[in-house]
Amino acid sequence: MSYAETPAGAGTPPGGLDDALLKALFTQSAVGLFVLDPQLRLVRTNSLVEGIDTEEYIGRRFTEAFRLDDPDGSEQLLKRVLAGEGPARDHLVRGRLREIPGDRIFLVSAYRLDGPGDTALGLLSAVVDVTERERARAREAALAAVREAVGGSLDVATTCRSFIDALVPRFADLAVIEVVDEVLRGADPPVGPLPSGTPLRRAASGRCGTLGGDAAGRPAGGIRRLPLRTSYARAVADLRPRLEPLTAGTPWLDADPDGSRVLVETGAHSLIVVPLTLRGAVLGLVSLYRCGASEPFDEQDVSLAATATTRAALAIDNARRYEREHVIASTVQRRLLPQAERHQAAVETAHVLLPGRDSGCWFDTIALSGARTALVVGGVAGEGLQTAIAMGQLRTVIQALAGLDLEPEEVLARLKETADRLAGERAALPPSDSLQGEPLRAGCVYGVYDPFTRTCTVARAGHPAPLIVGPDGRVVRLDVPEGPGLFDADSDLFAPATVTLEEGSVLAFCTAELLADARAEERITRTLAHPGRSLQQLGDDIVYELPDDTRSAGAALLLARTGTVSDHRVATWDLAQEHTTPATARLLVRDRLQGWGLDEDTVDSTELIVSELVTNAVRYGTPPLRLRLLLDTTLTCEVHDGSTASPHLRHARTVDEGGRGLFIVSRLAAHWGARHGPDGKVLWTEQDLPGSGGGKE
């Protein structure tokens, strides 16, 4: 039965029960109880901490007894309670007790003591020392911050920076993370113990705002070798963390000038060194310091530091593996792309390749017969080595198809057939192969510019259409029907678009990353609207306008300024369909080549080539018959007739009277072929000129 329920005159008198209650509270309660008078002086107290004499606190002000960090704020709180504004419950304050070293954290509640007529007799304050509880919460918060911040990036530097930011100032006043230099360069981490003299590169460091100077006496990115017989060297030798008090008498500081400088400049007094290890391999070292008035580290802090460092080591290793694969993929991509600008007969070109995560974008300029040029830009979606390999396969196929003199829509149709076979091969991989479930996506735009007609014919497969900039600066997007992506299940046909261009127009072929949205396209269009600059400068200006995320993703841009072939380097004749025409053609060719100043061997070879081609056209073709010579870095001969039938190279036997014409042509020319059009076919040859550096392939 409670005191309120005790009948009058039964058991202990009320006054005696009150006395017993007060005695129990002040002698047995685990909560520190403090009675304050209206001037906030202590008049009665129990023991807040066992073994501490509290009598010396009597008569002192509450804020003086606990040496609070914010005495004014705490006193204002108590005064508000004393003024009748209600009790104060569970306020965290920081202070110190004389008998206990270091800062303490107290949970304080205050209640007003009312006398007759609601007169304030003073305050009752309940104080609980929650230092260990709050330290545990702080450790949990620091570890949670590490778990949240570390592991979200596949960049080593960003991962290290995030790790430091999560620990400073929550857990340490100063922190440094160093990574084995070879690991940053892509090598596998060495198996512990770390060999003496191994260079470590500082990947990130941080300090709380109250500290001045550099975080650890070394510049960002600086390299050091760990001094022997120091805690740093011992930690990477036996792969165990170290907790070290730092004082002027610490024996190993003499061997480490950097450590001594940290001690002097920052007032560091406590150090935790943790090796950055994963599966027995050493990635680096983490050094954590507490400085000035901060509490020294303890063994529980060492446990937290080890757990956090393990998390960082896993994230750094993942980032390192990704970086290495990215470097390999980027190297493969660069080796598979053109290594230099190629000379084209009537087109000036320049390219921009932005390295980034996307290792599947490519570009190409391919010289075709008749001074035509194929312009290609494409991309395979994804990252890594397999994406670069798929890109290389598609680029090789499109180069081979371009050499067949096919129309752009035919090139893309056959390229898609190859892509479908590649997708089928990937789908047939065993389920255990990681590639088996990865879808393939790719796009490509293919255009052919003819300088004699000043036309450009373009087809595209799941890729943005090119932009056209006229000599007057007007920018338009070429209206090209979009065909299916190269790896799409859609089997729709590709439809080309042909546009006639003014001389000096600029064609801009962009990967999809450059035209991600309307704003990005507007920026590129605005830059292209000033075409008077060189193509290289134009490409640079476009890069300057791009947002940072485009540059990090990677992209490709191909610029082409159109031109024509000089009349002095072209000769064209319309010929009759007669048996005397081959002899006439030989005379015309000899006269023109001698006028161009070519050597006699080239003249003789060209005479024979033209004689065979014209003879073939007279015998098997139909009118009209036309002969054209084109002089550039090579000499091109073209014979056009109205027949669509293509000749075939034969290997005549010794007794055969015919069938040797094209065989002779193939031996004299570096390249030869046939291309078809709506009005017939063209047989063409290319001969390398002396001193041109060419050669038959």
C-alpha positions as CSV (number, residue, x, y, z in Angstrom):
1,M,0.0,0.0,0.0
2,S,1.4,3.4,-1.0
3,Y,1.9,6.3,1.4
4,A,-1.1,8.1,-0.2
5,E,-3.3,5.1,0.7
6,T,-2.1,4.7,4.4
7,P,-4.9,5.4,6.9
8,A,-4.2,8.1,9.4
9,G,-2.6,6.8,12.6
10,A,-1.5,3.5,11.0
11,G,2.2,2.5,10.5
12,T,4.9,5.1,10.1
13,P,3.9,8.7,10.6
14,P,4.0,10.8,7.4
15,G,6.9,12.9,8.6
16,G,8.9,9.8,9.3
17,L,8.2,8.4,5.8
18,D,9.3,11.7,4.2
19,D,12.5,11.5,6.1
20,A,13.1,7.9,5.1
21,L,12.4,8.7,1.5
22,L,14.8,11.6,1.4
23,K,17.5,9.5,3.1
24,A,17.1,6.7,0.6
25,L,17.2,9.0,-2.3
26,F,20.3,10.8,-1.1
27,T,22.2,7.7,0.0
28,Q,21.1,5.0,-2.4
29,S,20.0,6.7,-5.7
30,A,22.1,6.0,-8.8
31,V,21.2,9.5,-10.0
32,G,23.1,12.5,-8.8
33,L,20.7,14.7,-6.8
34,F,21.5,18.3,-6.1
35,V,19.4,20.8,-4.1
36,L,20.0,24.4,-5.0
37,D,18.9,27.5,-3.2
38,P,17.4,30.5,-5.1
39,Q,20.9,31.8,-5.7
40,L,21.7,28.4,-7.4
41,R,24.1,27.4,-4.7
42,L,24.4,23.8,-3.7
43,V,22.9,23.1,-0.3
44,R,22.6,19.4,-0.4
45,T,23.9,16.6,-2.7
46,N,24.5,12.9,-2.9
47,S,27.4,11.2,-4.6
48,L,27.3,11.5,-8.4
49,V,30.2,9.2,-8.8
50,E,31.0,6.5,-6.2
51,G,34.0,7.3,-4.1
52,I,33.9,11.1,-4.7
53,D,33.4,13.3,-1.6
54,T,30.7,15.8,-2.5
55,E,30.9,17.9,0.7
56,E,33.3,20.3,-0.9
57,Y,30.7,21.2,-3.5
58,I,28.3,22.6,-0.8
59,G,28.0,26.4,-1.1
60,R,29.3,26.6,-4.6
61,R,27.2,27.6,-7.6
62,F,26.1,24.7,-9.8
63,T,28.0,25.9,-12.8
64,E,31.2,26.2,-10.8
65,A,30.9,22.8,-9.2
66,F,30.7,21.1,-12.6
67,R,33.0,23.5,-14.5
68,L,30.6,23.5,-17.5
69,D,31.7,24.4,-21.0
70,D,28.7,26.8,-21.3
71,P,28.0,28.1,-17.8
72,D,26.0,31.1,-19.0
73,G,23.6,28.9,-21.0
74,S,23.1,26.4,-18.2
75,E,22.5,29.2,-15.6
76,Q,19.9,30.8,-17.8
77,L,18.2,27.4,-18.1
78,L,18.1,27.0,-14.3
79,K,16.8,30.5,-13.8
80,R,13.9,29.9,-16.1
81,V,12.9,26.9,-14.1
82,L,13.3,28.9,-10.9
83,A,11.0,31.6,-12.4
84,G,8.2,29.1,-12.8
85,E,8.5,28.4,-16.6
86,G,8.3,24.7,-16.0
87,P,10.8,21.9,-15.4
88,A,13.8,21.3,-17.6
89,R,14.2,17.6,-18.6
90,D,17.1,15.7,-20.1
91,H,19.5,18.5,-21.2
92,L,22.9,17.4,-22.3
93,V,25.8,19.6,-20.9
94,R,29.5,19.2,-21.0
95,G,31.8,19.8,-18.0
96,R,34.5,18.4,-15.7
97,L,34.8,17.0,-12.3
98,R,38.0,17.7,-10.4
99,E,38.5,14.1,-9.3
100,I,37.9,12.7,-12.8
101,P,40.3,13.6,-15.7
102,G,38.9,14.7,-19.0
103,D,35.6,16.1,-20.2
104,R,32.3,14.6,-19.0
105,I,28.8,14.6,-20.5
106,F,25.9,15.0,-18.1
107,L,22.2,14.6,-18.6
108,V,20.6,17.3,-16.4
109,S,17.0,17.8,-15.3
110,A,15.8,20.6,-13.0
111,Y,12.6,21.0,-11.0
112,R,11.4,23.9,-8.9
113,L,10.8,23.4,-5.1
114,D,7.8,25.4,-4.0
115,G,7.1,26.5,-0.4
116,P,4.0,28.0,1.1
117,G,2.2,30.4,-1.2
118,D,4.1,29.0,-4.2
119,T,7.3,30.7,-3.0
120,A,10.4,29.3,-4.7
121,L,12.6,27.6,-2.2
122,G,15.1,26.5,-4.7
123,L,15.7,23.7,-7.3
124,L,16.1,20.0,-7.3
125,S,18.5,18.9,-10.1
126,A,19.0,15.3,-11.2
127,V,22.3,14.7,-12.9
128,V,23.4,11.5,-14.7
129,D,26.9,11.0,-16.1
130,V,26.2,9.7,-19.6
131,T,29.7,10.1,-20.9
132,E,30.2,6.5,-21.9
133,R,26.8,6.3,-23.5
134,E,27.3,9.4,-25.6
135,R,30.8,8.3,-26.6
136,A,29.3,5.0,-27.8
137,R,26.7,6.9,-29.7
138,A,29.4,9.1,-31.3
139,R,31.3,6.0,-32.3
140,E,28.1,4.5,-33.8
141,A,27.4,7.8,-35.7
142,A,31.0,7.9,-37.0
143,L,30.8,4.3,-38.2
144,A,27.4,4.9,-39.8
145,A,28.8,8.0,-41.6
146,V,31.6,5.8,-43.0
147,R,29.2,3.2,-44.2
148,E,27.0,5.8,-45.9
149,A,29.8,7.8,-47.5
150,V,32.3,5.1,-48.5
151,G,31.6,2.7,-51.3
152,G,29.4,4.9,-53.5
153,S,32.2,5.9,-55.9
154,L,34.5,3.9,-58.1
155,D,37.2,6.5,-58.0
156,V,40.1,5.9,-55.5
157,A,40.6,9.6,-54.7
158,T,36.9,10.2,-54.2
159,T,36.6,7.1,-52.0
160,C,39.6,8.2,-49.8
161,R,38.2,11.8,-49.6
162,S,34.8,10.5,-48.5
163,F,36.4,8.3,-45.8
164,I,38.3,11.2,-44.3
165,D,35.3,13.5,-44.4
166,A,33.2,10.9,-42.5
167,L,35.7,10.7,-39.7
168,V,36.7,14.3,-39.3
169,P,35.6,15.9,-36.9
170,R,33.1,13.2,-35.8
171,F,35.8,10.8,-34.6
172,A,39.2,12.4,-35.1
173,D,40.6,15.9,-35.2
174,L,43.1,15.1,-37.9
175,A,43.2,12.1,-40.3
176,V,45.4,11.0,-43.1
177,I,45.0,8.1,-45.5
178,E,48.0,6.9,-47.5
179,V,47.9,4.3,-50.3
180,V,50.8,2.3,-51.7
181,D,51.9,4.2,-54.8
182,E,52.0,1.1,-57.0
183,V,48.4,0.3,-56.1
184,L,47.4,3.8,-57.4
185,R,49.2,3.0,-60.6
186,G,47.1,-0.1,-61.2
187,A,49.3,-2.8,-59.7
188,D,48.0,-5.5,-57.3
189,P,48.6,-4.6,-53.6
190,P,51.6,-6.4,-52.1
191,V,51.0,-9.2,-49.6
192,G,51.8,-8.1,-46.1
193,P,54.0,-7.4,-44.3
194,L,54.8,-4.3,-46.4
195,P,58.4,-4.3,-47.5
196,S,60.6,-1.7,-45.9
197,G,60.9,1.5,-48.0
198,T,57.7,1.0,-50.0
199,P,56.5,4.4,-51.1
200,L,53.1,5.5,-49.9
201,R,51.2,8.4,-51.5
202,R,48.9,10.5,-49.5
203,A,45.5,10.1,-51.1
204,A,43.5,12.4,-48.7
205,S,43.7,14.2,-45.4
206,G,41.5,16.4,-43.3
207,R,41.5,18.3,-40.1
208,C,38.9,20.0,-37.9
209,G,38.5,23.8,-38.3
210,T,40.2,24.6,-35.0
211,L,43.5,23.3,-36.2
212,G,45.9,25.4,-38.3
213,G,48.5,24.4,-40.9
214,D,48.6,21.5,-43.3
215,A,46.9,18.3,-42.1
216,A,50.0,16.2,-41.7
217,G,53.0,18.2,-42.7
218,R,53.0,16.8,-46.2
219,P,51.5,18.2,-49.4
220,A,48.5,16.5,-51.0
221,G,49.6,13.7,-53.3
222,G,53.0,13.7,-51.7
223,I,55.0,10.5,-51.3
224,R,56.9,9.2,-48.3
225,R,58.6,6.1,-47.2
226,L,57.8,5.0,-43.6
227,P,60.6,5.6,-41.2
228,L,61.8,2.4,-39.5
229,R,61.1,1.7,-35.8
230,T,57.9,3.9,-35.8
231,S,54.3,3.0,-35.1
232,Y,53.5,3.5,-38.8
233,A,56.1,1.0,-39.9
234,R,55.2,-1.5,-37.2
235,A,51.5,-1.3,-38.2
236,V,52.2,-2.3,-41.8
237,A,54.7,-4.9,-40.7
238,D,52.5,-7.0,-38.4
239,L,49.2,-5.7,-39.9
240,R,47.8,-4.7,-36.4
241,P,46.5,-1.3,-35.4
242,R,48.3,0.8,-32.8
243,L,47.1,3.1,-30.1
244,E,49.9,5.6,-29.1
245,P,49.9,8.5,-26.7
246,L,52.0,11.3,-28.3
247,T,54.2,13.4,-26.0
248,A,57.5,15.1,-26.3
249,G,59.1,12.0,-24.9
250,T,57.6,9.5,-27.3
251,P,60.8,7.6,-28.3
252,W,60.1,7.0,-32.0
253,L,59.2,10.6,-32.9
254,D,62.9,11.4,-33.3
255,A,63.0,9.0,-36.3
256,D,59.9,10.7,-37.8
257,P,60.3,14.4,-38.4
258,D,56.8,14.6,-39.9
259,G,55.3,13.1,-36.8
260,S,57.2,15.6,-34.6
261,R,55.9,18.5,-36.7
262,V,52.3,17.3,-36.3
263,L,52.8,17.1,-32.6
264,V,54.1,20.7,-32.4
265,E,51.8,22.4,-35.0
266,T,48.5,20.7,-34.0
267,G,48.9,19.8,-30.4
268,A,48.2,16.1,-31.2
269,H,48.4,13.9,-28.1
270,S,46.7,10.7,-29.2
271,L,47.3,8.5,-32.3
272,I,45.6,5.5,-33.8
273,V,47.5,3.9,-36.8
274,V,45.6,1.2,-38.7
275,P,47.0,-0.7,-41.7
276,L,44.7,-0.6,-44.8
277,T,44.5,-4.3,-45.5
278,L,42.3,-6.7,-47.4
279,R,42.6,-10.4,-47.6
280,G,46.2,-10.2,-46.3
281,A,47.3,-7.6,-48.9
282,V,48.4,-4.1,-47.9
283,L,46.8,-1.2,-49.7
284,G,48.1,1.5,-47.4
285,L,47.8,3.1,-44.0
286,V,45.3,5.3,-42.0
287,S,46.5,7.7,-39.3
288,L,44.0,9.3,-36.9
289,Y,44.9,12.0,-34.4
290,R,43.2,13.8,-31.5
291,C,44.5,17.2,-30.6
292,G,44.2,19.9,-28.0
293,A,41.4,19.5,-25.5
294,S,39.9,16.4,-27.2
295,E,39.7,13.2,-25.2
296,P,42.4,10.7,-26.0
297,F,41.6,7.6,-28.0
298,D,40.8,4.4,-26.1
299,E,40.7,0.7,-27.0
300,Q,37.0,1.0,-28.1
301,D,38.1,3.7,-30.5
302,V,40.7,1.4,-31.9
303,S,38.0,-1.2,-32.6
304,L,35.9,1.3,-34.4
305,A,38.9,2.6,-36.4
306,A,39.7,-0.9,-37.5
307,T,36.1,-1.6,-38.6
308,A,35.9,1.7,-40.5
309,T,39.3,1.1,-42.2
310,T,38.2,-2.4,-43.3
311,R,35.2,-0.8,-45.0
312,A,37.5,1.8,-46.7
313,A,39.9,-1.0,-47.8
314,L,37.1,-2.9,-49.5
315,A,35.9,0.3,-51.3
316,I,39.4,1.3,-52.4
317,D,40.1,-2.2,-53.7
318,N,36.8,-2.1,-55.7
319,A,37.7,1.3,-57.1
320,R,41.3,0.2,-57.9
321,R,40.0,-2.8,-59.8
322,Y,37.5,-0.6,-61.7
323,E,40.3,1.9,-62.5
324,R,42.6,-0.8,-63.8
325,E,39.9,-2.2,-66.1
326,H,39.0,1.3,-67.2
327,V,42.6,2.0,-68.1
328,I,42.8,-1.2,-70.1
329,A,39.5,-0.5,-71.8
330,S,40.6,3.1,-72.6
331,T,43.9,1.8,-74.0
332,V,42.2,-0.7,-76.2
333,Q,39.8,2.0,-77.4
334,R,42.6,4.3,-78.3
335,R,44.5,1.6,-80.2
336,L,41.3,0.7,-82.1
337,L,40.6,4.3,-83.2
338,P,42.4,6.3,-85.9
339,Q,45.8,7.3,-84.7
340,A,46.1,10.5,-86.9
341,E,43.9,12.6,-89.1
342,R,43.7,11.0,-92.6
343,H,44.1,13.0,-95.7
344,Q,41.0,13.2,-97.8
345,A,40.7,14.4,-101.4
346,A,38.0,17.1,-100.9
347,V,37.2,17.1,-97.1
348,E,39.0,18.6,-94.2
349,T,38.3,16.7,-90.9
350,A,39.0,17.1,-87.2
351,H,37.8,15.0,-84.3
352,V,37.3,15.3,-80.6
353,L,37.5,12.2,-78.4
354,L,36.6,12.9,-74.7
355,P,38.0,10.1,-72.5
356,G,35.6,9.0,-69.8
357,R,33.6,6.0,-68.5
358,D,32.2,5.2,-71.9
359,S,34.8,3.2,-73.7
360,G,32.6,2.3,-76.7
361,C,32.4,5.4,-78.8
362,W,34.3,5.6,-82.1
363,F,34.7,7.8,-85.2
364,D,36.2,7.2,-88.6
365,T,36.9,8.9,-91.9
366,I,37.3,6.4,-94.8
367,A,38.6,7.3,-98.2
368,L,36.4,5.8,-100.9
369,S,36.8,5.6,-104.6
370,G,36.1,8.7,-106.7
371,A,37.4,11.1,-104.1
372,R,34.4,10.4,-101.9
373,T,34.7,10.2,-98.1
374,A,32.8,8.1,-95.6
375,L,32.2,9.8,-92.3
376,V,31.3,7.5,-89.4
377,V,30.5,8.0,-85.7
378,G,29.1,5.3,-83.4
379,G,28.9,4.1,-79.9
380,V,28.4,0.9,-77.9
381,A,26.7,1.6,-74.6
382,G,28.5,0.5,-71.5
383,E,31.9,0.6,-69.9
384,G,34.9,-1.6,-69.6
385,L,37.0,-3.9,-71.7
386,Q,34.1,-5.9,-73.3
387,T,32.5,-2.7,-74.5
388,A,35.7,-1.6,-76.1
389,I,36.1,-5.0,-77.8
390,A,32.5,-4.8,-79.2
391,M,33.3,-1.3,-80.5
392,G,36.4,-2.6,-82.2
393,Q,34.5,-5.4,-83.8
394,L,31.9,-3.1,-85.3
395,R,34.5,-0.6,-86.5
396,T,36.4,-3.3,-88.3
397,V,33.3,-4.5,-90.0
398,I,32.2,-1.1,-91.1
399,Q,35.6,-0.4,-92.6
400,A,35.4,-3.6,-94.6
401,L,31.9,-2.8,-95.7
402,A,32.9,0.7,-96.8
403,G,35.5,-0.8,-99.1
404,L,32.7,-2.6,-101.0
405,D,31.3,0.8,-102.3
406,L,27.9,0.1,-100.8
407,E,25.3,2.7,-100.2
408,P,25.0,4.0,-96.6
409,E,21.7,2.1,-95.9
410,E,23.3,-1.1,-97.2
411,V,26.3,-0.7,-95.1
412,L,24.2,-0.3,-91.9
413,A,21.9,-3.2,-92.9
414,R,25.0,-5.5,-93.2
415,L,26.5,-4.0,-90.0
416,K,23.3,-4.9,-88.2
417,E,23.5,-8.5,-89.4
418,T,27.0,-8.7,-87.9
419,A,25.7,-7.1,-84.7
420,D,22.9,-9.6,-84.5
421,R,25.4,-12.5,-84.8
422,L,27.5,-10.9,-82.0
423,A,24.4,-10.7,-79.8
424,G,23.6,-14.3,-80.5
425,E,27.1,-15.4,-79.6
426,R,26.9,-13.5,-76.3
427,A,23.4,-15.0,-75.5
428,A,24.9,-18.5,-76.2
429,L,27.5,-18.1,-73.5
430,P,27.2,-20.4,-70.4
431,P,25.0,-18.9,-67.6
432,S,28.0,-18.8,-65.4
433,D,29.7,-16.2,-67.7
434,S,29.0,-12.7,-66.5
435,L,28.6,-11.4,-70.1
436,Q,25.7,-13.8,-70.8
437,G,23.1,-11.6,-69.1
438,E,24.5,-8.2,-70.2
439,P,22.5,-6.7,-73.1
440,L,24.2,-5.1,-76.0
441,R,23.2,-1.6,-77.3
442,A,24.8,0.4,-80.0
443,G,24.1,3.1,-82.6
444,C,25.9,4.4,-85.7
445,V,25.6,7.1,-88.3
446,Y,27.2,6.7,-91.7
447,G,27.5,9.3,-94.3
448,V,29.2,9.6,-97.7
449,Y,30.3,12.9,-99.2
450,D,30.8,13.2,-103.0
451,P,32.8,16.3,-104.0
452,F,31.8,16.2,-107.7
453,T,28.1,16.4,-106.9
454,R,28.6,18.2,-103.5
455,T,26.0,15.8,-102.0
456,C,26.1,13.9,-98.7
457,T,24.1,10.8,-98.3
458,V,23.5,9.7,-94.7
459,A,21.8,6.8,-92.9
460,R,21.6,6.2,-89.2
461,A,21.0,3.3,-86.8
462,G,19.7,4.4,-83.4
463,H,22.0,7.4,-83.4
464,P,21.5,11.2,-83.6
465,A,21.5,12.7,-87.1
466,P,24.4,15.1,-88.0
467,L,24.2,18.8,-87.8
468,I,24.9,20.9,-90.9
469,V,26.5,24.4,-90.7
470,G,26.3,26.5,-93.9
471,P,29.0,29.0,-94.8
472,D,26.6,31.7,-93.5
473,G,26.6,30.1,-90.0
474,R,23.0,28.7,-90.2
475,V,22.8,25.4,-88.3
476,V,20.2,22.8,-89.2
477,R,19.8,19.1,-88.3
478,L,19.8,16.8,-91.3
479,D,16.4,15.1,-91.5
480,V,17.4,11.5,-91.7
481,P,14.8,8.7,-90.8
482,E,16.0,6.9,-87.7
483,G,16.6,3.2,-88.2
484,P,16.7,0.6,-85.4
485,G,19.7,0.3,-83.2
486,L,22.4,-2.2,-84.2
487,F,21.5,-4.7,-81.5
488,D,17.7,-4.0,-81.5
489,A,15.3,-6.8,-82.3
490,D,13.5,-4.4,-84.7
491,S,14.2,-5.4,-88.3
492,D,12.9,-2.2,-90.0
493,L,14.8,-1.1,-93.1
494,F,17.3,1.8,-93.1
495,A,16.3,4.8,-95.1
496,P,18.9,7.3,-96.4
497,A,18.7,11.1,-96.8
498,T,20.7,13.1,-99.3
499,V,21.5,16.8,-99.1
500,T,23.3,19.1,-101.5
501,L,25.9,21.2,-99.6
502,E,27.5,24.5,-100.4
503,E,31.3,24.4,-100.6
504,G,32.7,25.2,-97.2
505,S,29.8,23.7,-95.2
506,V,30.6,21.9,-91.9
507,L,29.1,18.6,-91.0
508,A,29.1,17.7,-87.3
509,F,28.6,14.0,-86.3
510,C,28.1,13.7,-82.5
511,T,27.6,10.8,-80.2
512,A,24.4,10.8,-78.2
513,E,26.1,12.0,-75.0
514,L,26.8,15.4,-76.6
515,L,23.1,15.9,-77.5
516,A,21.6,14.5,-74.2
517,D,19.0,17.3,-74.0
518,A,17.8,20.5,-75.6
519,R,20.2,22.7,-73.6
520,A,23.2,20.6,-74.7
521,E,22.2,20.7,-78.3
522,E,21.6,24.5,-78.1
523,R,25.1,25.0,-76.7
524,I,26.7,23.0,-79.5
525,T,24.5,24.8,-82.1
526,R,25.5,28.2,-80.8
527,T,29.1,27.3,-81.0
528,L,28.9,25.9,-84.5
529,A,27.1,29.0,-85.7
530,H,30.6,30.7,-86.1
531,P,32.2,28.4,-88.7
532,G,35.0,30.8,-89.7
533,R,37.4,29.1,-87.4
534,S,39.6,26.1,-88.0
535,L,37.9,22.8,-87.3
536,Q,40.3,22.1,-84.4
537,Q,39.4,25.4,-82.8
538,L,35.8,24.7,-83.4
539,G,36.1,21.4,-81.7
540,D,37.9,22.9,-78.7
541,D,35.2,25.6,-78.3
542,I,32.5,22.9,-78.3
543,V,34.4,21.1,-75.5
544,Y,34.6,24.3,-73.5
545,E,30.8,24.6,-73.6
546,L,30.1,21.1,-72.4
547,P,29.0,20.4,-68.8
548,D,31.4,18.4,-66.6
549,D,29.2,15.3,-66.6
550,T,29.5,15.0,-70.3
551,R,33.3,15.0,-70.1
552,S,33.3,12.4,-67.3
553,A,31.0,10.1,-69.4
554,G,33.1,10.3,-72.6
555,A,32.0,11.3,-76.1
556,A,33.1,11.6,-79.7
557,L,32.7,14.4,-82.2
558,L,33.7,14.4,-85.9
559,L,33.8,17.6,-87.9
560,A,34.1,17.7,-91.7
561,R,34.4,20.8,-93.9
562,T,33.3,20.1,-97.4
563,G,35.2,21.1,-100.6
564,T,35.6,20.2,-104.2
565,V,38.3,18.7,-106.4
566,S,40.4,21.3,-108.3
567,D,39.7,21.2,-112.1
568,H,43.5,21.1,-112.6
569,R,43.6,17.7,-111.0
570,V,40.6,16.1,-112.8
571,A,40.3,15.0,-116.5
572,T,37.0,13.7,-117.9
573,W,36.2,12.4,-121.4
574,D,33.0,11.1,-122.9
575,L,33.9,8.2,-125.3
576,A,32.2,6.5,-128.2
577,Q,31.1,2.9,-128.0
578,E,33.5,1.9,-130.8
579,H,36.3,-0.6,-131.3
580,T,38.8,2.2,-131.8
581,T,38.0,3.8,-128.5
582,P,40.7,2.0,-126.4
583,A,43.4,3.4,-128.7
584,T,41.9,6.9,-128.4
585,A,41.7,6.6,-124.6
586,R,45.4,5.6,-124.4
587,L,46.4,8.7,-126.3
588,L,44.3,11.0,-124.1
589,V,45.6,9.5,-120.9
590,R,49.3,9.7,-122.0
591,D,48.9,13.3,-123.0
592,R,47.2,14.3,-119.7
593,L,49.6,12.4,-117.4
594,Q,52.6,13.9,-119.2
595,G,51.0,17.3,-118.7
596,W,50.8,16.5,-114.9
597,G,54.5,15.6,-115.0
598,L,54.2,12.0,-113.9
599,D,57.0,9.6,-114.6
600,E,57.1,7.3,-117.6
601,D,56.5,4.1,-115.6
602,T,53.3,5.5,-114.2
603,V,52.2,6.6,-117.7
604,D,52.9,3.2,-119.2
605,S,51.1,1.4,-116.4
606,T,48.1,3.7,-116.6
607,E,47.9,3.4,-120.4
608,L,47.6,-0.4,-120.0
609,I,45.0,-0.2,-117.2
610,V,42.8,2.3,-119.1
611,S,43.1,0.2,-122.3
612,E,41.9,-2.9,-120.5
613,L,39.0,-1.1,-118.7
614,V,37.8,0.7,-121.8
615,T,38.1,-2.5,-123.9
616,N,35.9,-4.3,-121.3
617,A,33.3,-1.5,-121.3
618,V,33.2,-1.4,-125.2
619,R,32.9,-5.2,-125.4
620,Y,30.4,-5.9,-122.6
621,G,29.0,-2.6,-121.5
622,T,26.4,-0.1,-122.9
623,P,26.5,3.6,-123.5
624,P,27.2,6.2,-122.2
625,L,30.9,5.5,-121.8
626,R,33.0,8.0,-119.7
627,L,36.7,8.0,-118.6
628,R,37.9,10.1,-115.7
629,L,41.4,10.6,-114.2
630,L,41.9,12.0,-110.7
631,L,45.3,13.1,-109.3
632,D,45.7,13.3,-105.6
633,T,48.1,11.4,-103.3
634,T,47.2,8.5,-105.6
635,L,46.2,8.3,-109.2
636,T,42.6,7.2,-109.8
637,C,41.2,5.9,-113.1
638,E,37.4,5.5,-113.5
639,V,35.5,4.0,-116.5
640,H,31.7,4.4,-116.4
641,D,29.2,2.6,-118.6
642,G,25.5,2.0,-118.5
643,S,25.6,-1.7,-117.8
644,T,25.0,-3.1,-114.3
645,A,26.8,-6.3,-114.9
646,S,30.1,-6.5,-112.9
647,P,33.2,-8.1,-114.4
648,H,35.0,-10.8,-112.4
649,L,38.7,-11.5,-112.0
650,R,39.6,-14.7,-113.7
651,H,42.8,-16.7,-113.6
652,A,43.3,-17.7,-117.2
653,R,45.1,-20.9,-118.1
654,T,48.1,-21.0,-120.4
655,V,46.2,-21.9,-123.5
656,D,43.3,-19.4,-122.9
657,E,43.2,-16.6,-125.4
658,G,41.3,-14.2,-123.1
659,G,40.4,-13.6,-119.4
660,R,43.6,-11.8,-118.5
661,G,42.5,-8.2,-118.6
662,L,41.4,-7.7,-114.9
663,F,44.2,-9.9,-113.7
664,I,46.7,-7.5,-115.4
665,V,44.8,-4.5,-113.9
666,S,45.0,-6.1,-110.4
667,R,48.7,-6.5,-110.7
668,L,49.4,-2.9,-111.8
669,A,47.0,-1.1,-109.4
670,A,47.2,-0.9,-105.7
671,H,43.4,-1.1,-105.4
672,W,40.6,-1.7,-107.8
673,G,36.8,-2.3,-107.6
674,A,33.4,-1.6,-109.0
675,R,30.6,0.6,-107.7
676,H,27.0,0.7,-108.9
677,G,24.6,3.5,-109.3
678,P,21.2,4.2,-110.8
679,D,22.7,4.9,-114.2
680,G,25.2,2.0,-114.5
681,K,28.5,1.0,-112.9
682,V,32.0,2.4,-112.5
683,L,35.2,0.3,-112.7
684,W,38.0,2.1,-110.8
685,T,41.6,1.6,-110.0
686,E,44.1,3.4,-107.7
687,Q,47.8,3.6,-108.3
688,D,50.4,4.7,-105.7
689,L,52.6,7.5,-107.0
690,P,56.4,7.5,-106.5
691,G,57.3,9.2,-103.2
692,S,53.7,9.0,-101.9
693,G,54.7,6.4,-99.3
694,G,51.9,4.1,-100.4
695,G,52.1,0.5,-101.2
696,K,49.9,-2.3,-102.4
697,E,48.1,-4.0,-99.6
